[in-house]
Amino acid sequence: MKRHIRNRVIGLAAGTVAFGAISACGGGGSGGGLDVADGGIRGTGSSVGPVSGFGSVFVNGVEFSTDRTVVGDDGINQESRLVVGMILRVDGEWRETGLGDADTVEYDDTLRGTMQVLTPWDPVSKTATVQILGQTVRIDSQTVLKGTLVENLADGDFVRMSGWRLPNGDFRASYIGLRTDQNRDVFDDQDKVELEGVITELSDSQLWIGSQVVDYSGAEPDGLDLANLAVDLAVEVEGYMVDSVLMADEIRPDDSRRYSPGTEDDIEFVGPVSSAFDPATGVVTVNGISVQVTDETEFDGIAGPSDLVQGLLIQVEGDFESDGSVTAEEIELREADSEFEGGPAQEIDLTLRQFRVGGVLVQVTPLTIITDDDDESRLSLSDLALPRELEIEGIERVDNDGRIYLEALKIEREDDSPDGEFELTGRISEMVGDRIQVLGVNLYINTETEFVDILRGELQELVDDRQRPKVEVEYEFSGAQYVIDEIELEEDDDD
């Protein structure tokens, strides 16, 4: 495998997520465009991550040409049925241009079945928790939801989920799709359920995954021997609910199999850190894989290995070793550290793949997911020309000319028309007199500006101490400048 590192981050700020400087031009275009990562190692191997777009299929920043078929038995058997956010495994080859050729594209639901809402959507924390077949699933602002609005999720909804298992056994959702009258055909057998998790109890004919009883007496094994079933083994079962028992007709190893070596040793994959970086061993664990960090490992969006904390969503690119571990050549941040709400998008440049909204310069990359709540929509940058409210999750960046911009990970187009009000969450880079700069936007304090839970002088002291405090700002355009209505110090898990 021959790799060409396209960027390297220089850490400029406190906190887990570094304020990054991108040093070489990638997928942002030319002619004055921002220097952004183009994503993806170069070679032949396996790529596992969420779908970010279609052209054929974008995974981990690479546009893979496919034969339009998808391997799987969950009703997702052709490319036209894929949805952004679904986690795929692609085996094939990719080139320095950001294009690739897929030999196989594989999809498998992580969970599928009836849902119960544990904690409804909180618009402040932008989180919710649900249960699917007894397994707890965490929803956050980067989760793609189709078929309904996240605040309308209800007990009894039948859903499919694609995501990652967390260290405590919960799941983090990358995608959740509600079964509706319009999409029943993409659920294969509409009553078939799928459960993944660790066996907690076992008998000759039944096993328990958490509180869910599974009768596996009639199950067809795939990739494992039923005689080797054991407590603490992670498995995936499919079948039908009969009263409260899952009658399994298939049983196989859990989704960790999608991270196994293919015919080549090259691998790139996305997942939350399950065990933080250990400086004694040089190892961080992601998706159950031991990842060796070396002096040659490059970082993008992360200051260094000490910032690889539990739960952080990252992309790892490297080579499999004979013991099943991966030696990382590059580790890239896939966790949003900044947010924006408002509209409309203005100054859309399809060549440079960027636009402005509320004064914020937004860069779209091959990793950017653009979505709405319409099941049928496959949106692109040009679809943002409609005057609509946008919700954007992304990473704060600065280019070689010192311009600050928001590299978008997810853009959600709302049905609402813009109301002239904006809200952003990011770090203060400057505070001089009545001017505060956040995400590259100059925001101004006036006599009506409200400071929430912090005094103006206290905020100034934090900035003067070069701490770059994280704030949530509500503002509007008044006269010839953006004026702050309310500013609040944001709780920062990184500090």
C-alpha positions in Angstrom: 0.0 0.0 0.0 1.3 3.4 -0.9 -0.3 6.4 0.9 -0.1 10.1 0.3 -0.9 12.0 3.5 -2.9 15.1 2.3 -3.0 17.0 5.5 -1.5 17.3 9.0 -3.0 19.1 11.9 -1.2 21.6 14.0 -2.8 21.8 17.5 -3.6 25.4 18.4 -6.1 25.1 21.2 -6.8 23.4 24.5 -9.3 20.6 24.6 -9.6 17.2 23.0 -10.6 18.5 19.6 -7.8 20.7 18.3 -8.3 23.8 16.2 -6.6 22.5 13.1 -4.5 24.0 10.3 -4.7 22.1 7.0 -1.5 22.1 5.1 -2.3 20.7 1.6 -5.2 21.1 -0.8 -7.6 18.2 -1.1 -11.3 17.9 -2.0 -12.2 21.6 -1.6 -11.3 22.5 -5.2 -8.9 25.0 -6.6 -8.8 28.7 -7.4 -8.7 30.0 -3.8 -10.7 27.2 -2.2 -10.1 26.0 1.3 -7.5 23.3 1.9 -9.4 20.3 3.2 -8.9 16.7 3.7 -9.8 14.5 0.7 -10.3 11.3 2.9 -9.1 7.8 2.5 -5.9 5.8 2.3 -4.7 4.8 -1.2 -4.5 1.1 -2.1 -6.5 -2.1 -2.0 -8.3 -3.4 1.0 -11.5 -2.8 3.1 -13.3 0.4 4.0 -15.9 0.4 6.7 -17.9 3.5 7.5 -21.2 5.4 7.1 -22.4 6.3 3.6 -22.0 10.1 3.1 -23.3 10.5 -0.4 -24.0 9.0 -3.7 -22.3 9.2 -7.0 -22.0 5.8 -6.9 -21.3 5.5 -3.1 -19.2 7.7 -0.8 -17.6 5.9 2.2 -14.8 7.4 4.3 -14.3 10.1 1.8 -13.9 7.9 -1.3 -16.4 7.7 -4.1 -16.6 4.0 -5.0 -18.0 2.9 -8.4 -20.1 -0.2 -7.9 -22.2 -2.7 -9.9 -25.2 -1.4 -8.0 -25.7 -4.5 -6.0 -25.3 -4.8 -2.2 -24.5 -8.0 -0.3 -27.0 -8.5 2.6 -30.2 -10.1 3.6 -32.0 -7.2 5.3 -33.8 -5.9 2.2 -30.9 -3.7 1.3 -29.8 -5.6 -1.8 -29.2 -2.8 -4.3 -27.5 0.6 -4.2 -30.7 2.5 -4.7 -31.9 1.3 -1.3 -29.0 2.7 0.6 -29.4 5.8 2.8 -26.8 8.2 4.1 -25.7 7.1 7.6 -25.9 3.4 6.9 -22.6 1.7 7.8 -21.1 -0.3 4.9 -18.2 -2.5 4.3 -16.6 -1.9 0.9 -13.9 -4.2 -0.4 -12.0 -2.9 -3.4 -9.4 -0.4 -4.4 -9.1 3.4 -4.4 -6.8 6.0 -5.9 -5.2 9.3 -4.9 -7.9 11.1 -6.9 -10.5 10.1 -4.2 -12.2 7.7 -6.6 -12.3 3.9 -6.1 -13.7 0.7 -7.5 -15.7 -1.6 -5.3 -15.6 -5.3 -5.7 -18.2 -5.9 -3.0 -20.5 -3.6 -1.0 -22.0 -5.1 2.1 -24.7 -3.9 4.5 -26.2 -5.4 7.6 -28.6 -3.9 10.2 -27.2 -3.7 13.7 -30.6 -3.8 15.3 -34.1 -4.1 13.8 -37.4 -4.3 15.7 -39.9 -2.5 17.9 -38.6 0.5 19.8 -39.3 2.1 23.2 -38.4 5.7 24.0 -36.3 5.9 27.2 -35.5 9.6 27.1 -37.1 11.8 24.5 -35.1 14.2 22.3 -33.6 17.0 24.3 -33.1 20.0 22.0 -30.5 21.4 24.4 -28.2 18.4 24.7 -29.3 17.1 21.3 -29.5 13.6 22.5 -32.1 10.9 23.1 -32.1 7.2 24.2 -34.3 4.4 22.9 -34.4 0.7 23.3 -34.6 -1.8 20.5 -35.2 -5.4 21.6 -33.9 -4.4 25.0 -30.7 -2.9 23.7 -30.1 0.8 24.6 -29.4 3.0 21.7 -28.0 6.6 22.0 -29.1 9.1 19.4 -27.1 12.3 18.9 -27.0 15.3 16.5 -24.9 13.3 14.0 -27.4 10.4 13.8 -29.3 10.3 10.5 -33.0 9.7 11.1 -35.4 8.8 8.2 -39.1 8.4 8.2 -40.0 10.7 11.0 -38.6 13.6 13.1 -36.4 12.7 16.0 -38.8 14.4 18.4 -41.7 12.3 17.1 -40.1 8.9 17.8 -42.7 6.9 19.8 -43.1 3.6 21.6 -44.0 0.8 19.3 -42.2 2.3 16.2 -40.6 -0.5 14.1 -37.1 0.7 13.1 -33.8 -0.4 11.7 -30.5 0.9 13.2 -27.0 1.0 12.0 -24.4 1.9 14.5 -21.5 1.0 16.9 -21.4 -0.8 20.2 -20.0 1.2 23.1 -17.9 -0.1 25.9 -20.8 -0.4 28.3 -22.8 -2.5 25.8 -25.0 0.4 24.6 -25.1 1.4 20.9 -24.4 4.7 19.3 -26.6 5.2 16.2 -25.3 6.3 12.9 -28.6 5.7 11.2 -32.2 5.0 12.3 -34.9 4.3 9.7 -38.6 4.1 10.6 -40.7 1.5 8.8 -43.5 3.2 7.0 -46.2 2.3 4.5 -44.0 3.8 1.8 -40.8 1.8 2.5 -42.0 -1.6 3.7 -40.4 -3.3 0.7 -36.9 -2.3 1.9 -37.4 -4.2 5.2 -37.2 -7.6 3.4 -39.6 -9.7 5.5 -41.3 -6.8 7.4 -41.8 -8.8 10.6 -38.3 -10.2 10.8 -36.2 -8.7 13.7 -32.5 -8.6 14.3 -30.7 -8.4 17.6 -27.0 -8.1 18.4 -25.3 -8.2 21.7 -23.4 -10.3 24.3 -24.8 -13.5 25.6 -25.6 -13.1 29.3 -27.2 -16.5 30.0 -27.2 -19.8 28.0 -29.0 -23.1 28.0 -29.3 -26.0 25.5 -32.0 -24.2 23.5 -32.2 -20.7 24.7 -29.9 -17.8 25.3 -30.3 -14.3 26.7 -29.0 -11.1 25.2 -29.6 -8.6 28.0 -33.3 -9.1 29.0 -34.3 -10.6 25.6 -34.9 -14.3 25.5 -33.8 -16.0 22.3 -34.8 -19.5 21.3 -32.1 -20.8 19.0 -33.1 -24.4 18.8 -34.1 -23.9 15.1 -31.4 -21.5 14.1 -29.1 -22.0 11.1 -25.5 -21.1 12.2 -23.5 -18.9 9.9 -19.8 -18.4 10.6 -19.9 -20.1 14.0 -20.5 -23.5 15.7 -23.5 -23.7 18.0 -21.5 -25.9 20.2 -19.1 -22.9 20.8 -21.8 -20.6 22.1 -20.8 -19.2 25.5 -21.6 -16.5 28.0 -19.9 -13.2 27.1 -19.8 -14.2 23.4 -21.1 -11.4 21.1 -23.6 -12.7 18.5 -26.2 -11.5 16.0 -29.5 -13.3 15.7 -32.4 -12.9 13.2 -35.9 -14.3 13.5 -39.4 -13.6 14.6 -41.0 -12.5 17.8 -43.5 -15.0 19.3 -45.0 -13.3 22.3 -41.9 -12.1 24.1 -39.4 -14.7 22.8 -37.3 -14.1 19.7 -37.4 -17.4 17.7 -34.1 -17.3 15.9 -33.7 -18.8 12.4 -30.2 -17.4 11.9 -27.3 -16.9 14.3 -23.8 -15.5 13.4 -20.9 -13.5 14.9 -21.8 -9.9 15.7 -21.0 -6.9 13.6 -17.3 -7.0 14.6 -17.0 -9.3 11.6 -17.2 -6.4 9.3 -13.8 -5.2 10.6 -12.0 -8.5 9.9 -9.2 -8.6 7.4 -10.1 -9.2 3.7 -7.8 -10.4 1.0 -5.6 -7.4 1.5 -4.2 -6.0 4.8 -5.2 -2.4 4.1 -8.1 -1.1 6.3 -9.9 2.1 7.0 -12.8 2.2 9.4 -14.8 4.5 11.6 -15.9 4.0 15.2 -15.9 5.4 18.7 -12.9 4.9 20.9 -13.7 2.0 23.3 -10.4 2.2 25.3 -8.5 5.4 25.5 -4.9 5.7 24.3 -2.4 4.0 26.6 0.9 5.7 26.4 2.6 2.7 28.0 1.6 0.4 25.2 0.9 2.9 22.4 -2.4 1.3 21.8 -6.0 2.7 21.5 -8.9 0.4 21.0 -11.6 1.1 18.4 -14.5 -1.2 17.6 -12.7 -3.9 19.5 -9.6 -3.6 17.4 -6.3 -2.8 19.0 -4.8 0.1 17.1 -1.1 0.7 17.4 -0.1 4.4 17.3 3.5 5.0 16.3 5.7 8.0 15.7 4.8 7.8 12.0 1.0 8.1 12.7 -0.5 11.2 11.2 -3.4 13.0 12.9 -6.1 15.1 11.3 -8.4 17.2 13.6 -6.7 15.7 16.7 -3.6 17.3 18.3 -2.1 13.9 19.3 -2.6 10.5 20.7 -3.4 11.7 24.2 -6.6 13.2 22.8 -7.9 9.7 21.9 -10.4 9.5 24.7 -13.1 7.0 25.2 -16.2 7.7 23.1 -14.5 10.0 20.5 -15.6 9.1 17.0 -12.6 8.7 14.7 -11.5 7.2 11.4 -8.4 4.9 11.4 -6.4 4.1 8.4 -3.6 1.5 8.4 -2.6 -2.1 8.0 -3.6 -5.3 9.7 -0.9 -7.1 11.5 -0.7 -10.9 11.8 -2.2 -10.8 15.4 -5.3 -8.9 14.1 -4.2 -5.5 15.4 -3.9 -2.5 13.1 -0.9 -0.2 12.8 -2.4 3.3 12.2 -1.0 5.4 9.5 -3.5 8.2 10.0 -6.2 8.9 12.5 -8.9 11.5 11.6 -11.5 13.1 13.8 -15.1 12.3 12.8 -16.7 14.0 15.9 -18.3 17.4 15.6 -17.0 20.1 17.8 -19.1 23.0 16.5 -22.7 23.6 15.6 -24.9 26.0 13.6 -28.6 26.6 13.1 -30.2 29.1 10.8 -30.5 30.0 7.1 -30.6 30.5 4.2 -27.4 29.2 2.6 -25.8 32.0 0.6 -22.9 32.4 -1.8 -23.1 28.7 -2.8 -20.1 27.7 -4.8 -20.5 24.3 -6.4 -16.9 24.3 -7.7 -15.3 25.0 -4.3 -18.1 23.2 -2.5 -18.7 25.9 0.1 -21.3 28.4 1.1 -22.0 31.0 3.8 -24.8 31.0 6.3 -25.2 33.5 9.2 -21.7 34.7 8.3 -20.1 31.3 8.8 -18.1 29.9 5.9 -19.1 26.2 5.5 -16.9 23.7 3.6 -18.5 20.6 2.2 -16.2 17.5 1.7 -16.7 13.9 0.5 -17.3 13.1 4.2 -20.3 15.5 4.5 -23.7 14.0 4.9 -26.5 16.2 3.5 -30.0 15.0 4.5 -33.6 15.9 5.4 -36.5 13.9 6.8 -37.7 12.7 3.4 -37.1 9.0 2.9 -36.7 9.4 -0.9 -34.4 12.4 -1.0 -30.7 12.1 -1.9 -29.6 15.6 -1.4 -26.5 17.4 -2.8 -25.0 20.8 -2.2 -27.1 22.4 -4.9 -30.3 21.4 -3.0 -29.3 23.8 -0.3 -30.3 26.7 -2.6 -33.8 26.6 -1.3 -34.5 29.2 1.4 -34.6 26.8 4.3 -33.3 26.6 7.8 -30.1 24.4 8.2 -28.7 22.5 11.1 -24.9 21.9 10.6 -22.5 19.8 12.7 -18.9 20.1 11.9 -15.3 20.7 12.9 -13.7 24.2 13.2 -10.8 24.6 10.9 -8.3 27.3 9.9 -6.6 27.4 6.5 -3.0 28.6 5.7 -4.3 32.1 5.2 -5.8 32.2 8.6 -9.4 31.9 7.5 -11.6 30.1 10.0 -14.3 27.9 8.6 -16.7 25.1 9.5 -15.9 21.7 7.9 -19.4 20.1 7.8 -19.8 16.5 8.9 -23.6 16.7 8.6 -26.0 19.2 7.1 -29.7 18.8 7.7 -32.2 20.8 5.6 -35.3 21.7 7.6 -38.8 22.3 6.2 -39.0 25.7 7.9 -38.2 29.0 6.1 -35.4 31.2 7.7 -36.6 33.6 10.3 -33.5 35.8 10.4 -32.2 34.4 13.7 -29.0 32.3 14.0 -27.5 30.1 16.7 -24.0 28.7 16.8 -21.8 26.8 19.2 -18.0 27.2 18.9 -14.9 28.5 20.5 -14.1 32.2 20.9 -11.0 33.1 18.9 -11.0 36.9 19.7 -12.8 39.2 22.1 -11.8 42.9 21.5 -14.1 45.6 22.9 -17.6 44.9 21.7 -16.5 42.4 19.1 -16.4 38.6 19.7 -15.2 36.2 16.9 -16.7 32.7 16.9 -16.3 30.3 13.9 -14.8 33.2 11.9 -17.8 35.4 12.4 -17.5 38.9 14.0 -20.4 39.2 16.5 -21.1 42.4 18.3 -22.3 43.1 21.9 -24.8 45.9 22.4 -26.8 47.1 25.4 -29.4 44.4 25.0 -27.0 41.5 24.8 -27.7 39.0 27.6 -24.9 37.1 29.3 -26.2 33.8 30.7 -24.4 32.3 33.8 -21.3 34.3 33.2 -20.4 38.0 33.4 -18.9 39.8 30.4 -15.7 40.5 32.3 -15.4 36.9 33.3 -15.7 35.8 29.7 -13.0 38.4 28.7 -10.7 37.0 31.3 -11.0 33.5 29.9 -10.2 34.8 26.4 -7.3 36.9 27.7 -5.9 33.7 29.3 -6.0 32.1 25.8 -8.4 29.4 26.9 -10.6 29.8 23.9 -13.9 29.2 25.8 -16.7 27.4 24.1 -19.9 29.4 23.9 -23.4 29.1 22.5 -24.5 32.4 20.8 -27.9 33.5 19.6 -27.6 36.4 17.1 -29.2 38.3 14.2 -28.2 40.6 11.5 -28.9 44.2 12.4 -27.9 47.1 10.3 -24.5 46.2 8.9 -23.3 43.7 11.5 -24.3 40.6 13.4 -25.5 41.5 16.9 -25.6 39.1 19.8 -28.9 38.6 21.5 -27.7 36.0 24.1 -24.3 34.3 24.8 -23.8 31.4 27.2 -20.7 29.6 28.3 -21.0 26.0 27.0 -20.2 23.0 29.2 -17.1 21.5 27.6 -16.4 17.8 28.2 -12.9 18.4 26.8 -11.7 20.6 29.6 
